[in-house]
């Protein structure tokens, strides 16, 4: 039960009675005598300025209530012991004045008077019939008075020109309560459910989790002038619902980026303008005109950047929140060049204490005490007009997206009836309009508020003034970094920095070249919808911390004019002097070219773009071969297939365990003969995707020896080697750390100069979080590894001399346990 | 007439409000001084106090009994919206006696009327009436026992309940169970504060008479009272700002990892919001017996002689881990940098009370750092740069770490360098400690650098944090310190 609302209803009557100050609403004390009628059971009738037929009678302590009631033939309604008074109801037809007079003769009566009523201007429940006087902006929404953000942004003045009708805003967020009575009329279908990769239709139920999306959608475009609740900044704009998460803890970069691309392409998944594209509305750049993204995080994300670039590249506006850390440091989303990033303000045009700062901000908008629609507590009740108070840069974003919708609507070309024919502003033009008309308390740009607080009225005025021709357009810069030694190879992980626009000469813009895994080909990077100007460009890569090789560099001066789309470099791209990882086994793309591999060998190779690597091996019937892959560099998504001599697939694995991009499998050899292991990349591959493939004999479960040993953080101590399992290069075991403190030990012989490779795979991520150590026969640690890929360990070591060596496997800091495979291999000699 | 004195601040642990007008109904008027302190005459008994200042919302205190209390701490917020009303709301309470479904079971409480708990749970309805209800409403409030709860995100001040307003209904309610109230016995005040949309505040004091089961454990003197004063450089926020605890946990995990791979990392969170504080004192202590008292009381003095109670709490509510260790936090606006403060902890049961020895500290003023070189957006920086900075407000010892992040373009491996701690230094050569991920930075590449820095006095009982985004010092993740972006030049 919603206690609060129930209570309010009951008190409604009591307050009316109480406001005249004559009596308070007493509890019902049980007392002998006539049973009183509980107040509130029937709504008493008003008679002018009093409750009809009621008298309040003051009684002395010794006063006789029964005498009073009998004298007037009245019934007791209520009593107030503390004040010594009772409330009685006299029969119809008896005037109260006469009744009061009759009581003068009754002993103990101190006074008798009508139960007067004071009128109360406040209504307990908001309701406002159409045509009632508007509190703000000419709209009849009764709670618009609580939405100070509209007044701060001067929305009402902007509404004289437009309320955003015809502009479509994708709200990429938690699931929106799309049938909320103050949102439903503005929702446009179909929308998109990114985590499930399905469309959202009017029949799609709410996911039961999302709150945030409803608040965000309402800030931008809650329905205006419908007599309920409040209104959004663009009260007639359309909201295209794009759900990016069904979890309360956040949205993945992947789902977000995919949602951005969908917002541009629409349900037919064809880019606007491509052959066959049928769902981009005529005269529009994309399925939607604006994307709002009120999410973010501290980590840079290439995927997110590519998704956002896709939006900007296609001429769709991208608005995002600055974040609430508060930090001045970088974060994803808000730091992508070309977006409109928004800080949060208070009603005094100051930054809220939580709003992120920095040189990347565009503008600021209200973000505190925002009264907006919330997901209904009774989700199936079409009249449940849930609203909520919210705080955060999450709401400054959609408030600005609403302002952007007003700007687009004002500037758009329209037909005779006023409907939009063509949206004619680019994302940079919208950004420049909002920035140039923002209110800056200091008169200039600040890292607190960007160019200042959004003023929708001035922005709309600027939009009306031939904006598509007069407002400065942005510029775009494209480039593809290629290997100087082989221009067909795109170089991923090249970091690019631009400095020196005309508007903001101090601002740094960042990017990184693609790995070819998502939208853009490997080596590609771009800056869309940035300010014109004379830039210095600094680029180097791939990142040595990931590749271990010296990066190539490129430094250039680039002058960009408004509206220009420039490609840097020549036909081939921008060459970088980079040493590409070599794959000594290429070409091995067909069975005829397959590289020979024998049991015990671990080979390092490169999974190039659209590459296939084939390895051939001989095996005996009844053996079980274990083929494992291990990413060494880059991020290939490896897949292993075993083929017979005729190319028929006998076994396949794409991922050894959930979430892992490396593959491995155990293959029971049916007949003696030759087989092929085929390694491919389920992504596109890349010049820097290096991996290890190993072939070993599967030995099954290692017996549990319960060896003694201690792991503290990443150090082994007190290991008892006496029970070490004898193994050899070329074997793979399945072993288990039975408890957090379990240590498994292995013993093998090796030769001087042999490069041992010991690789492990936990069966469940982090269970165990393995630690590996390689020791000599004296128990001295030679090499160790904690996390090589995720929490799986791998040790590579060139053995100094012939002899026995020992391997210990434990869990990091004795914190985990579980089952894992361990493979003992060697790298073949040069 | 009696003299009523007190302090006015913008929020718990926040800046003092000078020049505020304090008016007592039937008494005098006074102004707060530079430290927000005032002294004013008041009638003896029930008093109503109004505090106001231009540009600020106002505060009204109702139900103050000057026969019992002559010192108060109040909060005065800046007006959220200059155009909106600055009249404080009014508030009335009623207590539930019986089935809440029965409308007559709510008993209105008169101002100053003592509410007996009779050893039971209590449920109280709060009705707040604001000025200008068409544009204004009751927004949030706090009900707390013994101490008025403030806006601090981490209260540690008596039992508290958060109240939330709704423009569509003006009544809300809260409860305290008998077991929660068992820390108290006899007379104790219930404080209910409510804010409207503009920051106008009403603070109602409702006396309770708590009847609790007797705790007759023998009491011992608490030990090891070692106050630690903590000052921040900014009006900071407590923790990542999300309403759901799991979001906060996910964010903290993400920050401490910083090695997350880019794909499929659930790391983006909705940006919803705040709360603030900047100076407090933590008073840790131990209790030498497993037979716990009914309550611990924190007492404070500014002269080492006259002590007044800050608040009491049941031992379980202030336990800091296991094995008899506790901590109580004082966030009073009376705490001032440079003003020495003394604490005693008293153990209380129905068989008596025992005081600890006194502990003391002097809170530091704000400590801030200013990054000098590499400067913001500097290009062609050396691949082994020297980082330099200056500071203000340093005490006897400063501890700093340089943090260089490759966060703007990365796929994991974002920490280029997290230096070892440096004492009393204001410069550091890149990788002086050999701990950087690479011996030199990548050429023509963008980085950002920041400091974690804290200063501490020689006694070790007061510290001030300038910045500590990653909570290296385990005091608090102070995230809003300065950050500089820079771009390296070529290989030398």
Interface residues (C-beta under 8 A of the other chain):
Chain A: X3 X4 X5 X7 X8 X10 X11 X14 X24 X25 X26 X27 X28 X38 X39 X40 X122 X124 X125 X126 X135 X143 X145 X146 X148 X151 X173 X174 X212 X215 X247 X248 X249 X250 X251 X252 X253 X254 X256 X294 X295 X296 X297 X298 X299 X300 X301 X302 X303 X304 X321 X322 X323 X324 X325 X326 X327 X328 X329 X330 X332 X333 X335 X346 X347 X348 X352 X353 X354 X357 X358 X359 X367 X368 X369 X371 X387 X389 X390 X391 X392 X393 X394 X397 X493 X495 X496 X497 X499 X506 X507 X508 X510 X511 X512 X515 X517 X536 X538 X539 X540 X543 X544 X545 X546 X551 X553 X554 X555 X635 X659
Chain B: X78 X79 X80 X81 X82 X83 X84 X97 X98 X100 X102 X103 X104 X105 X106 X107 X108 X125 X127 X133 X134 X135 X136 X137 X139 X164 X165 X166 X167 X168 X169 X170 X171 X172 X173 X197 X235 X236 X237 X240 X241 X244 X246 X247 X250 X251 X254 X255 X258 X260 X261 X262 X263 X264 X265 X266 X267 X268 X269 X270 X271 X272 X273 X274 X276 X376 X377 X379 X405 X406 X407 X408 X409 X410 X411 X412 X413 X414 X416 X437 X438 X442 X443 X444 X445 X446 X448 X450 X469 X479 X480 X481 X482 X483 X485 X487 X490 X491
